[in-house]
Amino acid sequence: SFSSFEEERMMLFASSSFSTTTQSSEKSRFVFHIIHGNERTRRKRRKEFFWRRNSQKWCSSSNNNKRTTTRMMATTMENSSSNNDTIVAIATPIVPQLGGVSIVRISGENAREIANEIFKPTGKRKDCFQSHVVLHGTIVNNNDGEVIDEVLLLPMLKPRSYTAEDVVEIHAHGGSVCAARVLDACLRTNACRLARNGEFTMRAFLNGRLDLSQAEAVHSLIRAETDEAAVQALKTLRGGLSNDVKEARRRMIDVLAELEARLDFDDEMVPLDVDKIAKEVDEAKEVALSALKTSQKNASLSVGCTLAIVGRPNAGKSRLLNRWTKSERSIVTDVEGTTRDVVEATVNVSGVKVTLLDTAGIRGGSSRSSSNSSNSNSCSSTREEP
């Protein structure tokens, strides 16, 4: 899914270059709108002029670039064939004998066909695929009609679904057996395949339902181990980071369009307001820095940090770990060298996951040298005794 600017750039890339007369008339029209139009028209024409001016570089590309573009398009078409398949997978964690509900999700063009083949609604209702309306019924084996499970069916027709495709969710009983039987019934129809890891979110990204930062936020939200990490991931999923990036990009495009237009038509335009341009650049910089700060904070909350407790023997490292974690993870005694392996524990510090490592005590270099010298003396004395 491309933005309007990227679509316009691709169209200009594919088109042939204008003649000299057409270029002059087009430039005159752009400059007229930039000078005399309202704010919205001026902004639009500046962007159009910016892309049109750079399109000459794209249209004069070499044959090697054209062949590379053709290979990239062929590769994209090959990959898109698998993206058009109907996919199915269990959307909830599989925990044997635990959980009240398991969800099997189907996404793709054949989702309604599969549901119509294996789902039998309760009663005489025939309209089973009204979007966002829950139906009660049973899942049956399409070979012998055996009832597999009593379920709830939730159709979500495109584009009002997670993947922007036709999606059908089957809410079966919890546990691994019921969900596996429903999944097997879907695969037996030969109209779908098993989804790969993260493929539902990938399709949501490819269909323009999510951008890349929102797709990453889905992963961070699922794996969040602290409240603060979940809150920040949810904000990013709702467009918090994307909005800052789009705003910074919009401001810089306006500035670039203004400067590009003045490269050729500075004499025909009003004098350049340097202070205004500098102010717009500073505002765009602030927005970009805010987006970068948000991204770094999300990364630290998602990954967390690791802290090693290092010190001399019997300095209180194990006691500090136990106090911090409010547990008895490490052995605390008066004897030196009790901790030999690294003891690991996890704590939540102001919403950040911190992994504590209790290490063995570090002995001083002088004691090592003295012990080594004493050992060498004892060895030499033993050698001299015979």
C-alpha positions as CSV (number, residue, x, y, z in Angstrom):
1,S,0.0,0.0,0.0
2,F,1.6,3.2,-1.2
3,S,0.9,6.8,-0.2
4,S,-0.4,9.3,-2.7
5,F,3.1,10.8,-3.2
6,E,4.7,7.4,-3.8
7,E,1.9,6.5,-6.3
8,E,2.5,9.7,-8.1
9,R,6.2,9.1,-8.2
10,M,5.8,5.6,-9.6
11,M,3.4,6.9,-12.3
12,L,5.9,9.6,-13.3
13,F,8.7,7.0,-13.4
14,A,6.7,4.9,-15.9
15,S,5.7,7.8,-18.1
16,S,7.8,9.2,-20.9
17,S,9.4,12.6,-20.5
18,F,7.6,15.7,-21.6
19,S,8.5,17.8,-24.6
20,T,10.2,21.2,-24.1
21,T,7.0,23.1,-24.9
22,T,4.9,21.0,-22.5
23,Q,7.4,21.4,-19.8
24,S,7.4,25.1,-20.0
25,S,3.6,25.3,-19.9
26,E,3.4,22.9,-17.0
27,K,6.0,24.9,-15.1
28,S,4.2,28.1,-15.7
29,R,1.0,26.6,-14.5
30,F,2.7,25.3,-11.3
31,V,4.3,28.6,-10.6
32,F,1.0,30.5,-11.1
33,H,-0.7,28.3,-8.5
34,I,2.2,28.6,-6.1
35,I,2.1,32.4,-6.3
36,H,-1.7,33.1,-6.6
37,G,-3.4,30.0,-5.2
38,N,-4.7,29.5,-1.7
39,E,-2.6,27.7,0.9
40,R,-4.0,24.2,0.1
41,T,-3.5,24.7,-3.7
42,R,0.0,26.1,-3.2
43,R,1.0,23.1,-1.1
44,K,-0.4,20.7,-3.6
45,R,1.3,22.3,-6.6
46,R,4.6,22.5,-4.7
47,K,4.5,18.8,-4.1
48,E,3.5,18.1,-7.7
49,F,6.2,20.3,-9.1
50,F,8.8,18.6,-6.8
51,W,7.9,15.1,-8.0
52,R,7.5,16.2,-11.7
53,R,11.0,17.9,-11.7
54,N,12.6,14.8,-10.3
55,S,10.7,12.5,-12.7
56,Q,13.1,13.5,-15.5
57,K,15.9,11.7,-13.6
58,W,13.8,8.6,-13.3
59,C,12.6,8.6,-16.9
60,S,16.2,8.9,-18.2
61,S,17.4,5.8,-16.3
62,S,19.7,3.4,-18.0
63,N,18.7,0.0,-19.5
64,N,20.4,-1.7,-16.6
65,N,18.1,0.0,-14.2
66,K,15.1,-1.0,-16.3
67,R,16.1,-4.6,-16.3
68,T,16.6,-4.5,-12.6
69,T,13.1,-3.0,-12.2
70,T,11.7,-5.8,-14.4
71,R,13.4,-8.5,-12.3
72,M,12.1,-6.9,-9.1
73,M,8.5,-6.8,-10.5
74,A,8.8,-10.5,-11.5
75,T,10.0,-11.4,-8.0
76,T,7.1,-9.5,-6.5
77,M,4.6,-11.3,-8.7
78,E,6.0,-14.7,-7.7
79,N,5.7,-13.8,-4.0
80,S,2.2,-12.4,-4.4
81,S,0.9,-15.7,-5.6
82,S,1.4,-17.3,-2.1
83,N,0.0,-14.1,-0.5
84,N,-3.3,-14.7,-2.4
85,D,-3.8,-18.1,-0.8
86,T,-6.4,-18.6,1.9
87,I,-4.7,-19.3,5.2
88,V,-5.8,-20.8,8.4
89,A,-4.2,-21.2,11.9
90,I,-5.0,-21.4,15.6
91,A,-4.9,-17.8,16.8
92,T,-4.8,-18.6,20.6
93,P,-2.0,-20.3,22.6
94,I,-2.3,-24.1,22.6
95,V,-2.2,-25.2,26.3
96,P,-3.3,-28.8,26.9
97,Q,-6.4,-29.1,29.2
98,L,-6.4,-25.3,29.9
99,G,-8.3,-22.3,28.6
100,G,-12.0,-22.0,28.0
101,V,-11.9,-20.9,24.3
102,S,-9.7,-21.5,21.3
103,I,-9.9,-19.5,18.2
104,V,-9.2,-20.8,14.7
105,R,-8.8,-17.9,12.2
106,I,-9.3,-18.2,8.4
107,S,-8.3,-15.3,6.1
108,G,-8.6,-15.1,2.3
109,E,-10.9,-15.3,-0.7
110,N,-12.1,-18.8,0.2
111,A,-12.9,-18.1,3.9
112,R,-16.6,-18.0,3.4
113,E,-16.6,-21.0,1.2
114,I,-14.7,-23.0,3.8
115,A,-17.0,-21.9,6.6
116,N,-20.1,-22.7,4.6
117,E,-18.7,-26.3,4.0
118,I,-17.9,-27.2,7.6
119,F,-20.2,-25.0,9.7
120,K,-23.9,-25.9,10.3
121,P,-25.8,-23.0,12.0
122,T,-28.4,-23.7,14.7
123,G,-31.9,-23.3,13.4
124,K,-33.0,-22.5,9.9
125,R,-31.0,-19.4,9.3
126,K,-29.5,-19.3,5.9
127,D,-27.5,-16.0,5.9
128,C,-24.4,-17.1,7.7
129,F,-22.1,-14.4,6.5
130,Q,-23.4,-11.1,7.7
131,S,-20.3,-9.2,8.7
132,H,-19.6,-8.9,12.4
133,V,-22.6,-11.0,13.4
134,V,-21.9,-14.0,15.7
135,L,-23.6,-17.3,14.9
136,H,-24.0,-20.4,17.0
137,G,-23.7,-23.8,15.4
138,T,-21.5,-26.9,15.0
139,I,-18.4,-27.8,13.0
140,V,-18.9,-31.1,11.1
141,N,-16.6,-33.4,9.2
142,N,-17.3,-32.7,5.5
143,N,-16.7,-36.4,4.7
144,D,-19.2,-38.2,7.0
145,G,-21.0,-35.4,8.7
146,E,-19.6,-36.2,12.2
147,V,-20.0,-33.3,14.7
148,I,-16.5,-32.1,15.7
149,D,-17.3,-29.3,18.1
150,E,-20.0,-26.8,19.1
151,V,-18.7,-23.4,18.2
152,L,-19.4,-19.7,17.6
153,L,-18.7,-18.3,14.2
154,L,-17.7,-14.7,13.6
155,P,-17.4,-13.5,10.0
156,M,-15.6,-10.3,9.3
157,L,-15.8,-9.4,5.6
158,K,-13.3,-7.2,3.9
159,P,-12.1,-4.5,4.3
160,R,-13.4,-4.4,7.9
161,S,-11.1,-7.1,9.2
162,Y,-7.6,-7.5,10.7
163,T,-6.0,-8.5,7.4
164,A,-8.3,-6.3,5.2
165,E,-9.5,-9.7,3.6
166,D,-12.5,-11.9,4.3
167,V,-11.8,-13.3,7.8
168,V,-13.8,-16.0,9.6
169,E,-13.0,-16.8,13.2
170,I,-14.2,-20.1,14.8
171,H,-14.5,-19.9,18.6
172,A,-14.2,-23.5,19.7
173,H,-13.7,-25.1,23.2
174,G,-10.3,-24.6,24.8
175,G,-7.5,-27.1,24.9
176,S,-5.3,-28.5,22.2
177,V,-7.6,-31.3,21.0
178,C,-10.7,-29.3,20.0
179,A,-8.7,-26.6,18.2
180,A,-6.6,-29.2,16.3
181,R,-9.8,-31.0,15.2
182,V,-11.4,-27.8,13.9
183,L,-8.1,-26.9,12.1
184,D,-7.9,-30.3,10.5
185,A,-11.5,-29.9,9.3
186,C,-10.6,-26.6,7.6
187,L,-7.5,-28.1,5.9
188,R,-9.5,-31.1,4.7
189,T,-11.5,-28.8,2.4
190,N,-8.3,-28.3,0.3
191,A,-9.2,-24.7,-0.1
192,C,-6.6,-23.3,2.3
193,R,-3.2,-23.9,3.7
194,L,-1.6,-23.6,7.1
195,A,-0.5,-20.0,7.8
196,R,3.2,-19.2,8.5
197,N,4.3,-17.5,11.6
198,G,3.1,-13.9,11.6
199,E,1.4,-14.2,8.2
200,F,-1.9,-12.6,9.4
201,T,0.0,-9.5,10.5
202,M,2.1,-9.6,7.3
203,R,-1.1,-9.5,5.2
204,A,-2.4,-6.7,7.3
205,F,0.8,-4.8,6.4
206,L,0.7,-5.7,2.7
207,N,-2.9,-4.7,2.4
208,G,-2.4,-1.3,4.0
209,R,-4.2,-2.1,7.2
210,L,-1.0,-1.5,9.3
211,D,2.2,0.2,8.6
212,L,5.6,-1.2,9.6
213,S,5.8,0.4,13.0
214,Q,2.3,-0.8,13.9
215,A,3.1,-4.4,12.7
216,E,6.2,-4.3,15.1
217,A,3.9,-2.9,17.8
218,V,1.7,-6.0,17.5
219,H,4.7,-8.2,18.3
220,S,5.8,-6.0,21.2
221,L,2.2,-5.9,22.6
222,I,1.9,-9.7,22.5
223,R,5.3,-10.2,24.2
224,A,5.0,-7.3,26.7
225,E,6.0,-8.4,30.2
226,T,5.3,-5.1,32.0
227,D,2.4,-2.7,32.1
228,E,4.5,0.2,30.7
229,A,5.6,-1.9,27.8
230,A,2.0,-2.9,27.0
231,V,0.9,0.8,27.2
232,Q,3.6,2.0,24.9
233,A,3.1,-0.8,22.4
234,L,-0.6,0.0,22.3
235,K,0.1,3.7,21.6
236,T,2.3,2.8,18.7
237,L,-0.3,0.3,17.4
238,R,-2.9,3.1,17.4
239,G,-0.6,5.3,15.3
240,G,1.4,7.3,17.9
241,L,4.8,6.8,16.2
242,S,3.4,6.8,12.6
243,N,1.7,10.1,13.1
244,D,4.9,11.8,14.1
245,V,6.8,10.4,11.2
246,K,4.1,11.4,8.7
247,E,4.0,14.9,10.2
248,A,7.8,15.3,9.9
249,R,7.7,14.0,6.3
250,R,4.8,16.4,5.3
251,R,6.7,19.4,6.7
252,M,9.9,18.5,4.9
253,I,8.1,17.9,1.6
254,D,6.6,21.4,1.8
255,V,10.0,22.9,2.4
256,L,11.6,20.9,-0.4
257,A,8.9,21.8,-2.8
258,E,9.3,25.5,-2.0
259,L,13.1,25.3,-2.5
260,E,12.9,23.2,-5.7
261,A,10.4,25.7,-7.3
262,R,12.7,28.6,-6.5
263,L,15.7,26.9,-8.2
264,D,14.1,27.6,-11.6
265,F,11.6,30.4,-10.9
266,D,13.0,32.5,-8.1
267,D,12.6,35.8,-10.2
268,E,8.9,35.2,-10.7
269,M,8.1,34.4,-7.1
270,V,7.8,36.5,-4.0
271,P,11.0,37.0,-2.0
272,L,12.0,33.9,0.0
273,D,11.1,34.2,3.7
274,V,14.2,32.6,5.2
275,D,12.9,32.9,8.8
276,K,9.7,31.0,7.9
277,I,11.7,28.2,6.1
278,A,14.1,27.9,9.1
279,K,11.1,27.8,11.5
280,E,9.5,25.0,9.4
281,V,12.8,23.0,9.4
282,D,13.1,23.4,13.1
283,E,9.6,22.2,13.7
284,A,10.1,19.2,11.5
285,K,13.3,18.4,13.3
286,E,11.5,18.5,16.7
287,V,8.8,16.2,15.4
288,A,11.5,13.8,14.0
289,L,13.4,13.8,17.3
290,S,10.2,13.1,19.2
291,A,9.5,10.1,17.0
292,L,13.1,8.9,17.5
293,K,12.8,9.2,21.2
294,T,9.5,7.3,21.2
295,S,11.1,4.5,19.1
296,Q,14.1,4.2,21.5
297,K,11.8,4.1,24.5
298,N,9.7,1.4,22.9
299,A,12.8,-0.6,22.1
300,S,14.1,-0.4,25.7
301,L,10.7,-1.4,27.1
302,S,10.3,-4.3,24.7
303,V,13.8,-5.7,25.1
304,G,14.6,-4.6,28.7
305,C,18.2,-4.4,30.0
306,T,20.6,-6.8,31.7
307,L,22.5,-5.8,34.9
308,A,25.4,-7.8,36.3
309,I,26.2,-7.6,40.0
310,V,30.0,-7.7,40.3
311,G,32.2,-7.5,43.4
312,R,34.6,-9.2,45.8
313,P,33.6,-12.4,47.6
314,N,31.2,-11.9,50.5
315,A,30.5,-8.3,49.5
316,G,26.7,-8.8,49.6
317,K,26.0,-9.5,45.9
318,S,23.7,-12.5,46.6
319,R,22.0,-10.7,49.4
320,L,21.3,-7.7,47.1
321,L,19.8,-10.0,44.5
322,N,17.5,-11.6,47.1
323,R,16.4,-8.3,48.5
324,W,15.7,-6.8,45.1
325,T,13.7,-9.8,43.9
326,K,12.1,-10.5,47.3
327,S,13.1,-14.2,47.0
328,E,15.8,-16.6,48.0
329,R,17.3,-17.2,44.5
330,S,21.0,-17.1,45.7
331,I,22.6,-18.8,48.7
332,V,23.8,-16.4,51.4
333,T,26.5,-17.7,53.8
334,D,29.6,-16.5,55.5
335,V,31.7,-18.9,53.5
336,E,33.5,-17.4,50.5
337,G,32.9,-18.8,47.0
338,T,29.4,-20.0,47.5
339,T,28.2,-18.5,44.2
340,R,30.1,-20.3,41.4
341,D,27.6,-20.1,38.5
342,V,25.6,-17.1,37.3
343,V,22.3,-16.8,39.1
344,E,19.6,-15.0,37.0
345,A,16.5,-13.2,38.1
346,T,14.0,-10.7,36.5
347,V,12.5,-7.7,38.2
348,N,10.2,-4.8,37.1
349,V,11.8,-1.4,37.6
350,S,9.5,1.5,36.7
351,G,7.9,-0.5,33.9
352,V,11.3,-1.7,32.5
353,K,12.2,-5.4,32.5
354,V,15.6,-5.7,34.3
355,T,17.5,-9.1,34.3
356,L,19.8,-9.3,37.3
357,L,22.9,-11.5,37.1
358,D,24.6,-12.6,40.4
359,T,28.2,-13.5,39.5
360,A,31.0,-15.2,41.4
361,G,33.2,-13.0,43.6
362,I,36.3,-11.4,42.0
363,R,39.5,-12.1,44.0
364,G,42.3,-9.6,44.2
365,G,45.4,-10.0,42.0
366,S,47.8,-9.8,45.0
367,S,46.2,-12.9,46.7
368,R,46.5,-14.8,43.4
369,S,50.1,-13.9,42.9
370,S,50.9,-14.9,46.5
371,S,49.0,-18.1,46.2
372,N,50.8,-18.9,42.9
373,S,54.2,-18.1,44.5
374,S,53.4,-20.3,47.5
375,N,52.4,-23.1,45.2
376,S,55.6,-22.8,43.2
377,N,57.7,-22.8,46.4
378,S,55.9,-25.9,47.7
379,C,56.5,-27.6,44.3
380,S,60.2,-26.7,44.3
381,S,60.6,-27.9,47.9
382,T,59.0,-31.2,47.0
383,R,61.3,-31.6,44.1
384,E,64.4,-30.9,46.3
385,E,63.4,-33.4,49.0
386,P,64.5,-36.6,47.1
